Amino acid sequence: MSNPAQYVDVFAALGSEPRLDIMRLLFAAYPQGMTVGELQAQLQIPNSTLSHHLEKLRVEALVTVQRHHQFLWYSANVETTEALLAFLYNGCAIRQPASQQEQAYQRLELEVETIPSREKFMFENFLPSVQTFLSNWFGRVALPVGFERFTQKAIQAIFLAQNESRRLQHQYVGTEQLLVGLLSEETGIAAQVLSAAGVRLDAVKPVIELQIGRGHSTRNEVPFTPRAKTTLNIALNQSRELEHSYISTEHLLLGILVEGQGLGAIVLEQLGFSCTLLEQQVRTALDQAN
């Protein structure tokens, strides 16, 4: 969703200090989550008040709830939060220097002026909470150098890569998770080229899991491996060489293919796909798009 009005109810749900505190606690406890009793012990608020706040968050899909025996377990819904962050960061900071986050917040304030009065009220009241929330979240999510130049599709692919790392309970994002993220994103040039070549997500994921197995990490923060960072730097350089002002999924895929030594590239070769040929196909797709 790119229309700010579509996020108003989500912003309103987060526009409360107790609910932000709940989200921070649930992120810290991700993926296991917390029971109502554990949340109440941490927050020291009445049970009825806590239930009210949790219901607000649940309705907007910011949290999920499951019953286990006699307990209700609440967890942060990472997918919703990452979509919200992608919207905010793409709308506020794409193609701006990473060191100028304050300009991003100012731009968000300017965008408020175009929103109808009811929605504008919610944005204005929520903006300070957005700033606090972004600061806390960015402390947990490892963002790549040049992140401000990434398109929303590239951001989504990286978030999906981080989700894959969490699914396997690993404490890092490597080139193999980046490959999964690009395939999972589905709409970018990278996914289109890979799909046209016959690369399937349901074939890639089992091979990766067989290679690296499952970990035991419960950390929410998932930084990039040194090789993944090299891949991201190559993606940045590929964007510059192509004289593009942005970094999208095709540049990320070129990073994996050009670097060539990461598990992402190795898995492609193991499945019978030539990285050299795939690189040519990406460049052909870019030529056709111009």
Phi and psi restraints in degrees (value plus and minus 20) as a CYANA .aco file:
   2 SER   PHI    -134.3   -94.3
   2 SER   PSI     -29.5    10.5
   3 ASN   PHI    -104.4   -64.4
   3 ASN   PSI      99.7   139.7
   4 PRO   PHI     -75.0   -35.0
   4 PRO   PSI     -52.7   -12.7
   5 ALA   PHI     -80.6   -40.6
   5 ALA   PSI     -47.1    -7.1
   6 GLN   PHI     -92.5   -52.5
   6 GLN   PSI     -34.3     5.7
   7 TYR   PHI    -122.8   -82.8
   7 TYR   PSI     -18.6    21.4
   8 VAL   PHI     -78.2   -38.2
   8 VAL   PSI     -66.4   -26.4
   9 ASP   PHI     -85.6   -45.6
   9 ASP   PSI     -54.6   -14.6
  10 VAL   PHI     -86.8   -46.8
  10 VAL   PSI     -64.3   -24.3
  11 PHE   PHI     -80.5   -40.5
  11 PHE   PSI     -62.3   -22.3
  12 ALA   PHI     -82.3   -42.3
  12 ALA   PSI     -59.2   -19.2
  13 ALA   PHI     -84.0   -44.0
  13 ALA   PSI     -52.9   -12.9
  14 LEU   PHI    -109.3   -69.3
  14 LEU   PSI     -29.3    10.7
  15 GLY   PHI     -99.9   -59.9
  15 GLY   PSI      27.6    67.6
  16 SER   PHI    -168.9  -128.9
  16 SER   PSI     112.9   152.9
  17 GLU   PHI     -79.9   -39.9
  17 GLU   PSI     -63.4   -23.4
  18 PRO   PHI     -80.5   -40.5
  18 PRO   PSI     -58.0   -18.0
  19 ARG   PHI     -91.9   -51.9
  19 ARG   PSI     -53.9   -13.9
  20 LEU   PHI     -85.2   -45.2
  20 LEU   PSI     -58.4   -18.4
  21 ASP   PHI     -82.8   -42.8
  21 ASP   PSI     -60.7   -20.7
  22 ILE   PHI     -80.8   -40.8
  22 ILE   PSI     -66.0   -26.0
  23 MET   PHI     -82.7   -42.7
  23 MET   PSI     -60.8   -20.8
  24 ARG   PHI     -83.3   -43.3
  24 ARG   PSI     -61.7   -21.7
  25 LEU   PHI     -84.1   -44.1
  25 LEU   PSI     -61.5   -21.5
  26 LEU   PHI     -90.7   -50.7
  26 LEU   PSI     -54.1   -14.1
  27 PHE   PHI     -85.2   -45.2
  27 PHE   PSI     -60.7   -20.7
  28 ALA   PHI     -84.6   -44.6
  28 ALA   PSI     -49.9    -9.9
  29 ALA   PHI    -115.5   -75.5
  29 ALA   PSI     -17.2    22.8
  30 TYR   PHI     -87.1   -47.1
  30 TYR   PSI     120.3   160.3
  31 PRO   PHI    -114.8   -74.8
  31 PRO   PSI     -23.4    16.6
  32 GLN   PHI     -85.3   -45.3
  32 GLN   PSI     -59.2   -19.2
  33 GLY   PHI      67.1   107.1
  33 GLY   PSI    -193.4  -153.4
  34 MET   PHI    -159.8  -119.8
  34 MET   PSI     132.6   172.6
  35 THR   PHI    -101.9   -61.9
  35 THR   PSI     145.2   185.2
  36 VAL   PHI     -79.5   -39.5
  36 VAL   PSI     -60.5   -20.5
  37 GLY   PHI     -82.8   -42.8
  37 GLY   PSI     -60.1   -20.1
  38 GLU   PHI     -86.5   -46.5
  38 GLU   PSI     -60.7   -20.7
  39 LEU   PHI     -84.1   -44.1
  39 LEU   PSI     -62.7   -22.7
  40 GLN   PHI     -84.2   -44.2
  40 GLN   PSI     -58.6   -18.6
  41 ALA   PHI     -84.5   -44.5
  41 ALA   PSI     -55.5   -15.5
  42 GLN   PHI     -96.0   -56.0
  42 GLN   PSI     -60.3   -20.3
  43 LEU   PHI    -109.8   -69.8
  43 LEU   PSI     -43.9    -3.9
  44 GLN   PHI      37.4    77.4
  44 GLN   PSI      28.5    68.5
  45 ILE   PHI    -144.9  -104.9
  45 ILE   PSI     136.4   176.4
  46 PRO   PHI     -78.5   -38.5
  46 PRO   PSI     130.0   170.0
  47 ASN   PHI     -80.3   -40.3
  47 ASN   PSI     -59.2   -19.2
  48 SER   PHI     -85.0   -45.0
  48 SER   PSI     -58.3   -18.3
  49 THR   PHI     -87.5   -47.5
  49 THR   PSI     -63.1   -23.1
  50 LEU   PHI     -81.5   -41.5
  50 LEU   PSI     -63.5   -23.5
  51 SER   PHI     -80.8   -40.8
  51 SER   PSI     -59.5   -19.5
  52 HIS   PHI     -81.0   -41.0
  52 HIS   PSI     -66.6   -26.6
  53 HIS   PHI     -86.4   -46.4
  53 HIS   PSI     -61.3   -21.3
  54 LEU   PHI     -84.0   -44.0
  54 LEU   PSI     -58.0   -18.0
  55 GLU   PHI     -86.1   -46.1
  55 GLU   PSI     -59.9   -19.9
  56 LYS   PHI     -78.8   -38.8
  56 LYS   PSI     -64.8   -24.8
  57 LEU   PHI     -89.0   -49.0
  57 LEU   PSI     -56.6   -16.6
  58 ARG   PHI     -87.2   -47.2
  58 ARG   PSI     -62.2   -22.2
  59 VAL   PHI     -79.5   -39.5
  59 VAL   PSI     -55.8   -15.8
  60 GLU   PHI    -111.3   -71.3
  60 GLU   PSI      -7.8    32.2
  61 ALA   PHI      41.1    81.1
  61 ALA   PSI       6.2    46.2
  62 LEU   PHI    -103.1   -63.1
  62 LEU   PSI     -41.8    -1.8
  63 VAL   PHI    -153.5  -113.5
  63 VAL   PSI     136.9   176.9
  64 THR   PHI    -136.8   -96.8
  64 THR   PSI     136.1   176.1
  65 VAL   PHI    -155.6  -115.6
  65 VAL   PSI     118.1   158.1
  66 GLN   PHI    -156.7  -116.7
  66 GLN   PSI     124.1   164.1
  67 ARG   PHI    -115.0   -75.0
  67 ARG   PSI     108.5   148.5
  68 HIS   PHI    -146.6  -106.6
  68 HIS   PSI      89.0   129.0
  69 HIS   PHI      37.8    77.8
  69 HIS   PSI    -143.3  -103.3
  70 GLN   PHI    -114.6   -74.6
  70 GLN   PSI     -15.5    24.5
  71 PHE   PHI    -128.7   -88.7
  71 PHE   PSI     125.0   165.0
  72 LEU   PHI    -117.7   -77.7
  72 LEU   PSI     104.1   144.1
  73 TRP   PHI    -126.2   -86.2
  73 TRP   PSI     105.9   145.9
  74 TYR   PHI    -126.2   -86.2
  74 TYR   PSI     119.9   159.9
  75 SER   PHI    -154.0  -114.0
  75 SER   PSI     131.2   171.2
  76 ALA   PHI     -88.3   -48.3
  76 ALA   PSI     116.0   156.0
  77 ASN   PHI    -108.2   -68.2
  77 ASN   PSI      75.5   115.5
  78 VAL   PHI     -82.7   -42.7
  78 VAL   PSI     -56.2   -16.2
  79 GLU   PHI     -81.2   -41.2
  79 GLU   PSI     -65.7   -25.7
  80 THR   PHI     -84.3   -44.3
  80 THR   PSI     -63.2   -23.2
  81 THR   PHI     -85.7   -45.7
  81 THR   PSI     -60.4   -20.4
  82 GLU   PHI     -87.9   -47.9
  82 GLU   PSI     -57.0   -17.0
  83 ALA   PHI     -83.2   -43.2
  83 ALA   PSI     -59.5   -19.5
  84 LEU   PHI     -84.3   -44.3
  84 LEU   PSI     -64.4   -24.4
  85 LEU   PHI     -85.3   -45.3
  85 LEU   PSI     -59.6   -19.6
  86 ALA   PHI     -81.6   -41.6
  86 ALA   PSI     -62.3   -22.3
  87 PHE   PHI     -82.0   -42.0
  87 PHE   PSI     -68.1   -28.1
  88 LEU   PHI     -84.5   -44.5
  88 LEU   PSI     -67.2   -27.2
  89 TYR   PHI     -92.0   -52.0
  89 TYR   PSI     -57.7   -17.7
  90 ASN   PHI     -86.9   -46.9
  90 ASN   PSI     -58.7   -18.7
  91 GLY   PHI     -98.8   -58.8
  91 GLY   PSI     -39.7     0.3
  92 CYS   PHI    -134.4   -94.4
  92 CYS   PSI     -46.6    -6.6
  93 ALA   PHI    -150.6  -110.6
  93 ALA   PSI     -25.4    14.6
  94 ILE   PHI     -80.2   -40.2
  94 ILE   PSI     115.3   155.3
  95 ARG   PHI      45.2    85.2
  95 ARG   PSI       4.2    44.2
  96 GLN   PHI    -135.2   -95.2
  96 GLN   PSI     132.6   172.6
  97 PRO   PHI     -78.6   -38.6
  97 PRO   PSI     117.6   157.6
  98 ALA   PHI     -81.5   -41.5
  98 ALA   PSI     -46.6    -6.6
  99 SER   PHI     -98.5   -58.5
  99 SER   PSI     -22.4    17.6
 100 GLN   PHI    -132.6   -92.6
 100 GLN   PSI      31.5    71.5
 101 GLN   PHI     -83.3   -43.3
 101 GLN   PSI     -49.0    -9.0
 102 GLU   PHI     -80.9   -40.9
 102 GLU   PSI     -55.8   -15.8
 103 GLN   PHI     -83.1   -43.1
 103 GLN   PSI     -54.4   -14.4
 104 ALA   PHI     -82.6   -42.6
 104 ALA   PSI     -64.2   -24.2
 105 TYR   PHI     -85.0   -45.0
 105 TYR   PSI     -59.0   -19.0
 106 GLN   PHI     -83.0   -43.0
 106 GLN   PSI     -58.0   -18.0
 107 ARG   PHI     -85.5   -45.5
 107 ARG   PSI     -59.1   -19.1
 108 LEU   PHI     -81.0   -41.0
 108 LEU   PSI     -59.5   -19.5
 109 GLU   PHI     -83.5   -43.5
 109 GLU   PSI     -59.2   -19.2
 110 LEU   PHI     -85.9   -45.9
 110 LEU   PSI     -57.9   -17.9
 111 GLU   PHI     -85.4   -45.4
 111 GLU   PSI     -44.8    -4.8
 112 VAL   PHI     -79.3   -39.3
 112 VAL   PSI     -52.4   -12.4
 113 GLU   PHI     -83.1   -43.1
 113 GLU   PSI     -40.1    -0.1
 114 THR   PHI    -113.4   -73.4
 114 THR   PSI     -17.1    22.9
 115 ILE   PHI    -120.2   -80.2
 115 ILE   PSI     119.4   159.4
 116 PRO   PHI     -72.6   -32.6
 116 PRO   PSI     140.0   180.0
 117 SER   PHI     -76.7   -36.7
 117 SER   PSI     -65.2   -25.2
 118 ARG   PHI     -82.3   -42.3
 118 ARG   PSI     -64.4   -24.4
 119 GLU   PHI     -90.2   -50.2
 119 GLU   PSI     -57.2   -17.2
 120 LYS   PHI     -80.5   -40.5
 120 LYS   PSI     -60.9   -20.9
 121 PHE   PHI     -78.2   -38.2
 121 PHE   PSI     -63.7   -23.7
 122 MET   PHI     -87.2   -47.2
 122 MET   PSI     -60.7   -20.7
 123 PHE   PHI     -82.8   -42.8
 123 PHE   PSI     -65.5   -25.5
 124 GLU   PHI     -84.5   -44.5
 124 GLU   PSI     -58.9   -18.9
 125 ASN   PHI     -94.9   -54.9
 125 ASN   PSI     -45.7    -5.7
 126 PHE   PHI    -109.2   -69.2
 126 PHE   PSI     -40.2    -0.2
 127 LEU   PHI     -73.7   -33.7
 127 LEU   PSI     -66.3   -26.3
 128 PRO   PHI     -80.0   -40.0
 128 PRO   PSI     -56.5   -16.5
 129 SER   PHI     -88.0   -48.0
 129 SER   PSI     -55.9   -15.9
 130 VAL   PHI     -78.6   -38.6
 130 VAL   PSI     -65.5   -25.5
 131 GLN   PHI     -81.6   -41.6
 131 GLN   PSI     -64.9   -24.9
 132 THR   PHI     -83.8   -43.8
 132 THR   PSI     -63.3   -23.3
 133 PHE   PHI     -84.3   -44.3
 133 PHE   PSI     -63.8   -23.8
 134 LEU   PHI     -81.6   -41.6
 134 LEU   PSI     -62.2   -22.2
 135 SER   PHI     -81.6   -41.6
 135 SER   PSI     -64.1   -24.1
 136 ASN   PHI     -87.6   -47.6
 136 ASN   PSI     -60.8   -20.8
 137 TRP   PHI     -89.5   -49.5
 137 TRP   PSI     -63.7   -23.7
 138 PHE   PHI     -85.0   -45.0
 138 PHE   PSI     -40.7    -0.7
 139 GLY   PHI     -91.6   -51.6
 139 GLY   PSI     -37.0     3.0
 140 ARG   PHI    -124.9   -84.9
 140 ARG   PSI     -47.0    -7.0
 141 VAL   PHI    -123.2   -83.2
 141 VAL   PSI     105.9   145.9
 142 ALA   PHI     -98.7   -58.7
 142 ALA   PSI      92.0   132.0
 143 LEU   PHI    -118.1   -78.1
 143 LEU   PSI     119.3   159.3
 144 PRO   PHI     -94.4   -54.4
 144 PRO   PSI     139.2   179.2
 145 VAL   PHI     -80.3   -40.3
 145 VAL   PSI     118.3   158.3
 146 GLY   PHI      58.4    98.4
 146 GLY   PSI      -2.8    37.2
 147 PHE   PHI     -77.0   -37.0
 147 PHE   PSI     -50.2   -10.2
 148 GLU   PHI     -86.0   -46.0
 148 GLU   PSI     -35.5     4.5
 149 ARG   PHI    -114.3   -74.3
 149 ARG   PSI     -25.1    14.9
 150 PHE   PHI     -95.8   -55.8
 150 PHE   PSI     118.4   158.4
 151 THR   PHI     -94.1   -54.1
 151 THR   PSI     147.6   187.6
 152 GLN   PHI     -82.8   -42.8
 152 GLN   PSI     -55.0   -15.0
 153 LYS   PHI     -86.1   -46.1
 153 LYS   PSI     -59.0   -19.0
 154 ALA   PHI     -87.2   -47.2
 154 ALA   PSI     -61.3   -21.3
 155 ILE   PHI     -80.9   -40.9
 155 ILE   PSI     -64.6   -24.6
 156 GLN   PHI     -82.2   -42.2
 156 GLN   PSI     -60.1   -20.1
 157 ALA   PHI     -82.2   -42.2
 157 ALA   PSI     -59.8   -19.8
 158 ILE   PHI     -88.0   -48.0
 158 ILE   PSI     -61.8   -21.8
 159 PHE   PHI     -81.2   -41.2
 159 PHE   PSI     -60.6   -20.6
 160 LEU   PHI     -86.6   -46.6
 160 LEU   PSI     -54.3   -14.3
 161 ALA   PHI     -83.9   -43.9
 161 ALA   PSI     -61.6   -21.6
 162 GLN   PHI     -84.7   -44.7
 162 GLN   PSI     -58.2   -18.2
 163 ASN   PHI     -83.1   -43.1
 163 ASN   PSI     -58.8   -18.8
 164 GLU   PHI     -84.7   -44.7
 164 GLU   PSI     -58.8   -18.8
 165 SER   PHI     -82.2   -42.2
 165 SER   PSI     -63.3   -23.3
 166 ARG   PHI     -85.0   -45.0
 166 ARG   PSI     -58.4   -18.4
 167 ARG   PHI     -79.2   -39.2
 167 ARG   PSI     -60.1   -20.1
 168 LEU   PHI    -107.9   -67.9
 168 LEU   PSI     -17.4    22.6
 169 GLN   PHI      38.0    78.0
 169 GLN   PSI      21.4    61.4
 170 HIS   PHI    -119.5   -79.5
 170 HIS   PSI     137.4   177.4
 171 GLN   PHI    -126.1   -86.1
 171 GLN   PSI       9.4    49.4
 172 TYR   PHI    -174.0  -134.0
 172 TYR   PSI     143.3   183.3
 173 VAL   PHI    -137.2   -97.2
 173 VAL   PSI      97.4   137.4
 174 GLY   PHI    -126.8   -86.8
 174 GLY   PSI    -196.1  -156.1
 175 THR   PHI     -84.1   -44.1
 175 THR   PSI     -47.3    -7.3
 176 GLU   PHI     -88.0   -48.0
 176 GLU   PSI     -59.6   -19.6
 177 GLN   PHI     -89.2   -49.2
 177 GLN   PSI     -55.1   -15.1
 178 LEU   PHI     -81.5   -41.5
 178 LEU   PSI     -60.1   -20.1
 179 LEU   PHI     -82.1   -42.1
 179 LEU   PSI     -64.4   -24.4
 180 VAL   PHI     -82.0   -42.0
 180 VAL   PSI     -61.6   -21.6
 181 GLY   PHI     -81.2   -41.2
 181 GLY   PSI     -61.6   -21.6
 182 LEU   PHI     -85.4   -45.4
 182 LEU   PSI     -60.2   -20.2
 183 LEU   PHI     -89.7   -49.7
 183 LEU   PSI     -57.8   -17.8
 184 SER   PHI     -90.6   -50.6
 184 SER   PSI     -49.3    -9.3
 185 GLU   PHI     -83.9   -43.9
 185 GLU   PSI     -56.5   -16.5
 186 GLU   PHI      55.5    95.5
 186 GLU   PSI     -51.2   -11.2
 187 THR   PHI    -122.3   -82.3
 187 THR   PSI     -33.9     6.1
 188 GLY   PHI     -98.6   -58.6
 188 GLY   PSI     149.9   189.9
 189 ILE   PHI     -80.4   -40.4
 189 ILE   PSI     -57.4   -17.4
 190 ALA   PHI     -78.9   -38.9
 190 ALA   PSI     -69.8   -29.8
 191 ALA   PHI     -83.2   -43.2
 191 ALA   PSI     -57.6   -17.6
 192 GLN   PHI     -86.0   -46.0
 192 GLN   PSI     -63.5   -23.5
 193 VAL   PHI     -85.4   -45.4
 193 VAL   PSI     -65.6   -25.6
 194 LEU   PHI     -83.2   -43.2
 194 LEU   PSI     -62.4   -22.4
 195 SER   PHI     -84.2   -44.2
 195 SER   PSI     -63.0   -23.0
 196 ALA   PHI     -83.3   -43.3
 196 ALA   PSI     -50.5   -10.5
 197 ALA   PHI    -100.8   -60.8
 197 ALA   PSI     -31.2     8.8
 198 GLY   PHI      79.6   119.6
 198 GLY   PSI     -11.1    28.9
 199 VAL   PHI     -99.3   -59.3
 199 VAL   PSI     102.1   142.1
 200 ARG   PHI    -135.0   -95.0
 200 ARG   PSI     119.3   159.3
 201 LEU   PHI     -80.0   -40.0
 201 LEU   PSI     -61.0   -21.0
 202 ASP   PHI     -90.3   -50.3
 202 ASP   PSI     -33.1     6.9
 203 ALA   PHI    -113.3   -73.3
 203 ALA   PSI     -53.0   -13.0
 204 VAL   PHI     -93.3   -53.3
 204 VAL   PSI     -65.0   -25.0
 205 LYS   PHI     -80.8   -40.8
 205 LYS   PSI     -64.2   -24.2
 206 PRO   PHI     -83.8   -43.8
 206 PRO   PSI     -56.0   -16.0
 207 VAL   PHI     -85.8   -45.8
 207 VAL   PSI     -62.1   -22.1
 208 ILE   PHI     -83.5   -43.5
 208 ILE   PSI     -66.4   -26.4
 209 GLU   PHI     -83.2   -43.2
 209 GLU   PSI     -55.3   -15.3
 210 LEU   PHI     -84.3   -44.3
 210 LEU   PSI     -55.8   -15.8
 211 GLN   PHI     -93.8   -53.8
 211 GLN   PSI     -63.8   -23.8
 212 ILE   PHI    -128.6   -88.6
 212 ILE   PSI     -33.1     6.9
 213 GLY   PHI      47.2    87.2
 213 GLY   PSI    -187.9  -147.9
 214 ARG   PHI    -126.9   -86.9
 214 ARG   PSI     124.1   164.1
 215 GLY   PHI    -116.4   -76.4
 215 GLY   PSI    -183.1  -143.1
 216 HIS   PHI    -153.1  -113.1
 216 HIS   PSI      -5.7    34.3
 217 SER   PHI     -95.1   -55.1
 217 SER   PSI     120.3   160.3
 218 THR   PHI    -136.5   -96.5
 218 THR   PSI      -8.4    31.6
 219 ARG   PHI     -91.8   -51.8
 219 ARG   PSI     122.6   162.6
 220 ASN   PHI    -102.2   -62.2
 220 ASN   PSI     -50.9   -10.9
 221 GLU   PHI     -95.2   -55.2
 221 GLU   PSI     109.9   149.9
 222 VAL   PHI    -152.0  -112.0
 222 VAL   PSI      69.9   109.9
 223 PRO   PHI     -93.6   -53.6
 223 PRO   PSI     145.3   185.3
 224 PHE   PHI    -100.7   -60.7
 224 PHE   PSI     125.0   165.0
 225 THR   PHI     -91.5   -51.5
 225 THR   PSI     141.7   181.7
 226 PRO   PHI     -75.3   -35.3
 226 PRO   PSI     -59.6   -19.6
 227 ARG   PHI     -88.7   -48.7
 227 ARG   PSI     -57.2   -17.2
 228 ALA   PHI     -85.1   -45.1
 228 ALA   PSI     -57.9   -17.9
 229 LYS   PHI     -83.6   -43.6
 229 LYS   PSI     -60.5   -20.5
 230 THR   PHI     -81.0   -41.0
 230 THR   PSI     -61.8   -21.8
 231 THR   PHI     -81.3   -41.3
 231 THR   PSI     -61.5   -21.5
 232 LEU   PHI     -86.6   -46.6
 232 LEU   PSI     -57.6   -17.6
 233 ASN   PHI     -85.4   -45.4
 233 ASN   PSI     -58.2   -18.2
 234 ILE   PHI     -84.1   -44.1
 234 ILE   PSI     -60.8   -20.8
 235 ALA   PHI     -79.2   -39.2
 235 ALA   PSI     -62.3   -22.3
 236 LEU   PHI     -82.2   -42.2
 236 LEU   PSI     -64.2   -24.2
 237 ASN   PHI     -85.8   -45.8
 237 ASN   PSI     -57.9   -17.9
 238 GLN   PHI     -82.6   -42.6
 238 GLN   PSI     -60.5   -20.5
 239 SER   PHI     -81.3   -41.3
 239 SER   PSI     -63.1   -23.1
 240 ARG   PHI     -85.1   -45.1
 240 ARG   PSI     -63.7   -23.7
 241 GLU   PHI     -82.6   -42.6
 241 GLU   PSI     -53.1   -13.1
 242 LEU   PHI    -104.2   -64.2
 242 LEU   PSI     -19.8    20.2
 243 GLU   PHI      39.1    79.1
 243 GLU   PSI      20.3    60.3
 244 HIS   PHI    -116.6   -76.6
 244 HIS   PSI     125.4   165.4
 245 SER   PHI    -112.3   -72.3
 245 SER   PSI     -11.7    28.3
 246 TYR   PHI    -162.1  -122.1
 246 TYR   PSI     147.4   187.4
 247 ILE   PHI    -143.4  -103.4
 247 ILE   PSI     100.8   140.8
 248 SER   PHI    -144.0  -104.0
 248 SER   PSI    -189.6  -149.6
 249 THR   PHI     -82.6   -42.6
 249 THR   PSI     -53.2   -13.2
 250 GLU   PHI     -85.0   -45.0
 250 GLU   PSI     -54.8   -14.8
 251 HIS   PHI     -90.7   -50.7
 251 HIS   PSI     -57.9   -17.9
 252 LEU   PHI     -83.0   -43.0
 252 LEU   PSI     -62.0   -22.0
 253 LEU   PHI     -85.8   -45.8
 253 LEU   PSI     -61.0   -21.0
 254 LEU   PHI     -80.0   -40.0
 254 LEU   PSI     -57.8   -17.8
 255 GLY   PHI     -78.8   -38.8
 255 GLY   PSI     -65.0   -25.0
 256 ILE   PHI     -83.7   -43.7
 256 ILE   PSI     -64.2   -24.2
 257 LEU   PHI     -93.2   -53.2
 257 LEU   PSI     -61.3   -21.3
 258 VAL   PHI     -90.5   -50.5
 258 VAL   PSI     -61.5   -21.5
 259 GLU   PHI     -81.3   -41.3
 259 GLU   PSI     -67.8   -27.8
 260 GLY   PHI      53.9    93.9
 260 GLY   PSI     -32.0     8.0
 261 GLN   PHI    -126.2   -86.2
 261 GLN   PSI     -27.6    12.4
 262 GLY   PHI     -97.4   -57.4
 262 GLY   PSI     146.6   186.6
 263 LEU   PHI     -85.0   -45.0
 263 LEU   PSI     -49.3    -9.3
 264 GLY   PHI     -78.4   -38.4
 264 GLY   PSI     -68.2   -28.2
 265 ALA   PHI     -88.3   -48.3
 265 ALA   PSI     -59.6   -19.6
 266 ILE   PHI     -82.1   -42.1
 266 ILE   PSI     -62.6   -22.6
 267 VAL   PHI     -82.9   -42.9
 267 VAL   PSI     -61.0   -21.0
 268 LEU   PHI     -80.0   -40.0
 268 LEU   PSI     -64.4   -24.4
 269 GLU   PHI     -85.0   -45.0
 269 GLU   PSI     -59.9   -19.9
 270 GLN   PHI     -82.8   -42.8
 270 GLN   PSI     -51.7   -11.7
 271 LEU   PHI    -104.3   -64.3
 271 LEU   PSI     -18.2    21.8
 272 GLY   PHI      75.2   115.2
 272 GLY   PSI      -5.2    34.8
 273 PHE   PHI    -126.7   -86.7
 273 PHE   PSI     107.9   147.9
 274 SER   PHI     -98.8   -58.8
 274 SER   PSI     103.7   143.7
 275 CYS   PHI     -83.9   -43.9
 275 CYS   PSI     -56.2   -16.2
 276 THR   PHI     -83.3   -43.3
 276 THR   PSI     -64.3   -24.3
 277 LEU   PHI     -87.1   -47.1
 277 LEU   PSI     -61.2   -21.2
 278 LEU   PHI     -82.6   -42.6
 278 LEU   PSI     -59.3   -19.3
 279 GLU   PHI     -80.4   -40.4
 279 GLU   PSI     -63.6   -23.6
 280 GLN   PHI     -81.5   -41.5
 280 GLN   PSI     -58.2   -18.2
 281 GLN   PHI     -88.9   -48.9
 281 GLN   PSI     -55.8   -15.8
 282 VAL   PHI     -83.6   -43.6
 282 VAL   PSI     -65.6   -25.6
 283 ARG   PHI     -86.0   -46.0
 283 ARG   PSI     -55.7   -15.7
 284 THR   PHI     -84.4   -44.4
 284 THR   PSI     -62.7   -22.7
 285 ALA   PHI     -82.2   -42.2
 285 ALA   PSI     -57.9   -17.9
 286 LEU   PHI     -87.1   -47.1
 286 LEU   PSI     -60.5   -20.5
 287 ASP   PHI     -82.2   -42.2
 287 ASP   PSI     -60.7   -20.7
 288 GLN   PHI     -90.4   -50.4
 288 GLN   PSI     -48.5    -8.5
 289 ALA   PHI     -96.9   -56.9
 289 ALA   PSI     -42.0    -2.0
